[in-house]
């Protein structure tokens, strides 16, 4: 009998004081030994041992290069001081560890020891407290892979809704100022390519306008006349099935497209979070590694209590298995 190849997916536990370690281990434990997905949990071993015991998980933890099919594979990445491990607390040391875990995951992919990466919730506050510049996972993945930040985007996926974002974690005024024809066109291209990797031969992409009603032909500002209209036209000239720009409310009401391109954070996040609360996946697109974070936060109020729901990680593992196969 031919054994089905497994997709090896490294799961960074994110902020070790949030719910990330718990949901990472729960999702890995729920993945059957004969599954086509092989999770590898990446984080401090002391953190993993704490949650392994707290949750009463029967399957043993083992180093990923030595783990049997029935073990939970892990990759010990010592980065957190003992004094900084305090579930439910925001600590700079946990912010440093969060970056270390993701960095280790990228190294594993580039060494051919993993095929894709899941990032569990991070705390921008903890990372900032450590003095580290951070504006979300996609720019970090760009830096770690030598990819220009302005060529890297995020596509939020939840239920049957997929929305790419041109800009992400920054003030709205700054985001609007940074929008250019080429920047928006690059985001449309990245969404188109990622959708093809997810199995859509000719994805239909709806492009949101910047202003209400996509500017109403200049009535509500000229931003769309100057930026999104020529960007969408450029994509269409390249054979991409890009509609727009059209008001986000109209496009989402009609739901005739496979994916959408939002101009800024809330324009894309609100609809996905509305229909898929705590189950969305944030897929980094435009990078040479397959990466997605989960679409919710650290939930410090329930961290360390053993009650966090791992469905977001499970859904993201499934998404990355498809995306990884598509890239191959």
GULUM-34722 format. One record per residue (C-alpha): residue in one letter; y, z, x. Coordinates in pm, whole numbers, padded with zeros to 5 digits, always signed. Each point is the difference from the previous one (the first is absolute). Layout:
aYZX ...
This chain:
x+00000+00000+00000 x+00344-00089+00134 x+00235+00299+00020 x+00341-00053-00158 x+00285+00029+00252 x+00224+00301-00051 x+00378+00000+00007 x+00099+00290+00227 x+00317+00158-00136 x+00180+00271+00195 x+00164+00260-00227 x+00296+00178+00159 x+00026+00341-00166 x+00382-00023-00008 x+00191+00327-00001 x-00268+00262+00077 x+00184+00257-00212 x-00002-00221-00308 x-00292-00117-00213 x-00085-00287+00236 x-00289+00168+00185 x-00158+00109-00327 x+00015-00336-00177 x-00110-00182+00317 x-00315+00211+00030 x-00073-00011-00373 x+00026-00381-00006 x-00216-00032+00311 x-00262+00235-00145 x-00010-00200-00324 x-00066-00324+00190 x-00376-00060-00015 x-00189-00039+00331 x-00104-00353-00101 x+00352-00102-00106 x+00164-00308+00151 x+00290+00231+00094 x-00035+00235+00297 x+00282+00258-00001 x+00103+00162+00329 x+00219+00308-00053 x+00261+00036+00276 x+00173+00333+00067 x-00026+00336+00172 x-00358+00121-00010 x+00110+00355-00082 x+00177-00130-00309 x-00302-00205-00104 x-00234+00297+00057 x+00224+00222-00214 x-00010-00237-00296 x-00366-00088+00050 x-00078+00370-00045 x+00255+00060-00278 x-00136-00288-00207 x-00363+00085+00062 x-00084-00354+00107 x-00370-00030+00081 x+00011-00314+00212 x+00068+00101+00363 x+00297-00117+00205 x-00088-00200+00311 x+00188-00202+00260 x+00025-00353-00135 x-00177-00161+00297 x-00298+00232-00041 x-00003+00054-00378 x-00301-00097-00207 x+00037-00175-00335 x-00030+00334-00181 x+00270+00170+00210 x+00372-00005-00064 x+00141-00185+00297 x+00308+00151+00160 x+00223-00058+00300 x+00137+00324+00146 x+00367-00048+00091 x+00139+00328+00135 x+00372+00000-00078 x+00075+00313-00204 x+00066+00345+00148 x-00193+00281-00169 x+00326+00165-00106 x+00112-00318-00177 x-00306-00025-00225 x+00123+00161-00320 x-00093-00189-00319 x+00293-00025-00238 x+00266+00031+00271 x+00232-00260+00153 x-00015+00025+00378 x+00128-00221+00281 x-00333+00036+00180 x-00175-00154-00300 x+00246-00290+00014 x-00093-00063+00363 x-00369+00015-00089 x+00046-00247-00286 x+00132-00263+00242 x-00278+00077+00250 x-00272-00055-00262 x+00135-00339-00106 x+00048-00103+00363 x-00365+00086+00068 x-00110-00207-00300 x+00190-00305+00125 x-00159+00045+00343 x-00345+00005-00161 x+00069-00325-00185 x+00134-00171+00310 x-00308+00112+00195 x-00224-00151-00267 x-00133+00339-00113 x+00154-00019-00349 x+00094-00286-00231 x+00280+00153-00209 x+00203+00318-00048 x+00085+00228-00291 x+00301+00229+00047 x-00009+00322-00203 x+00331+00154-00114 x+00262+00071+00265 x+00313+00214-00014 x+00314-00176+00115 x+00165+00343+00011 x-00260+00140+00240 x+00015-00309+00220 x+00380+00009+00006 x-00012+00370+00092 x-00196-00105+00308 x+00284-00229+00101 x-00201-00317-00065 x+00166-00302-00158 x-00210-00096-00299 x+00066-00209-00309 x-00350-00036-00140 x-00337-00118+00123 x+00064-00380+00011 x+00276+00019+00266 x-00219+00237+00203 x-00294-00240-00019 x+00237-00278+00106 x+00109+00200+00305 x-00357+00093+00094 x-00115-00362-00019 x+00305-00162+00160 x+00098-00170-00325 x+00373-00045-00078 x+00100+00247-00270 x+00179-00268-00199 x-00328-00193-00025 x-00190+00298-00140 x+00003+00089-00368 x-00176+00222-00250 x-00181-00108-00316 x-00063+00277-00251 x-00319-00057-00200 x-00102+00191-00310 x-00214-00096-00299 x+00059-00379-00024 x+00356+00009+00134 x+00089-00100+00358 x+00363+00015+00118 x+00118-00083+00351 x+00323+00159+00125 x+00261-00169+00218 x+00162+00335+00087 x-00145+00347-00031 x+00113+00347+00114 x+00375-00029+00046 x+00318+00051-00202 x+00047-00263-00266 x+00335-00108+00145 x-00163-00058+00339 x-00293-00183-00157 x+00225-00243-00186 x+00210-00063+00311 x-00313-00092+00198 x-00128-00260-00245 x+00020-00358+00128 x-00154-00331-00102 x-00247+00006+00290 x-00088+00368-00053 x-00086-00053-00367 x-00186-00325+00076 x-00210+00181+00263 x-00094+00264-00257 x-00107-00268-00248 x-00214-00164+00271 x-00162+00334+00088 x-00083+00074-00364 x-00143-00349-00044 x-00226+00035+00305 x-00119+00347-00097 x-00084-00113-00351 x-00208-00283+00144 x-00185+00256+00211 x-00065+00196-00319 x-00168-00302-00152 x+00278-00194-00175 x-00017-00366+00107 x+00342-00091-00142 x+00179+00325-00085 x+00289-00014-00245 x+00286+00211+00132 x+00296+00124-00202 x+00316+00071+00200 x+00228+00274-00135 x+00373-00049+00006 x+00228+00243+00177 x+00241+00055-00287 x-00072+00035-00375 x-00119-00332-00146 x-00014-00133+00358 x+00379-00012-00008 x+00024-00211-00316 x+00115-00306+00198 x+00266+00201+00179 x+00123+00201-00297 x-00136+00323+00150 x+00077-00069+00364 x-00084-00284+00237 x-00279+00176+00196 x-00279-00194-00169 x+00186-00330+00031 x+00038+00057+00374 x-00334+00164+00084 x-00291+00006-00243 x+00045-00346-00152 x-00008-00188+00333 x-00279+00229+00127 x-00223-00079-00299 x+00086-00370+00031 x-00098+00010+00368 x-00338+00152-00092 x-00060-00262-00268 x+00078-00276+00249 x-00286+00139+00211 x-00244-00026-00290 x+00014+00365-00107 x-00008+00052-00378 x+00312+00217-00009 x+00193+00040-00325 x+00350+00138-00002 x+00208+00175+00064 x-00031+00145-00350 x+00094+00346-00126 x-00271+00252+00080 x-00014+00118-00361 x-00066-00352-00130 x-00265-00079+00260 x-00186+00324-00057 x+00017-00038-00378 x-00159-00345+00017 x-00263+00091+00264 x-00083-00364+00076 x-00025+00046+00377 x-00261+00128+00243 x+00254+00186+00216 x+00372+00068+00019 x+00264+00047+00268 x+00248+00286-00047 x+00323+00024+00195 x+00008+00378+00043 x-00215+00313-00030 x+00045+00122-00359 x+00003-00351-00144 x-00364-00037+00103 x-00124+00359+00009 x+00098+00110-00349 x-00212-00252-00197 x-00310+00051+00218 x+00026+00379-00008 x+00055-00014-00376 x-00323-00184-00076 x-00206+00144+00286 x+00111+00358+00072 x-00157+00152+00314 x-00240-00294+00037 x+00213-00268+00166 x-00054-00145+00348 x+00280-00108+00233 x-00128-00299+00197 x+00185-00090+00321 x+00033-00377+00020 x+00108-00221+00286 x-00176+00215+00264 x-00306-00089+00211 x-00193+00303-00127 x-00113+00063-00357 x+00178+00320-00107 x+00076+00172-00327 x+00128+00344-00084 x-00061+00174-00329 x+00283-00016-00250 x+00077+00371-00044 x+00131+00296+00196 x-00136+00306+00179 x-00015+00225-00311 x+00064+00314+00206 x-00021+00212-00315 x-00376-00056-00024 x-00081-00053+00369 x-00286+00214+00124 x-00123+00085-00349 x-00283-00255-00020 x+00121-00155-00326 x+00161-00326+00117 x-00128-00325-00153 x-00122-00260+00257 x+00014-00304-00231 x+00300-00149+00182 x-00197-00008+00326 x-00306-00142-00172 x+00206-00279-00156 x+00169-00073+00333 x-00334-00022+00180 x-00112-00261-00252 x+00325-00194+00036 x-00024-00004+00380 x-00362-00111-00004 x+00110-00308-00195 x+00308-00061+00216 x-00198+00040+00323 x-00262-00248-00117 x+00277-00242-00098 x+00156+00012+00347 x-00337-00062+00158 
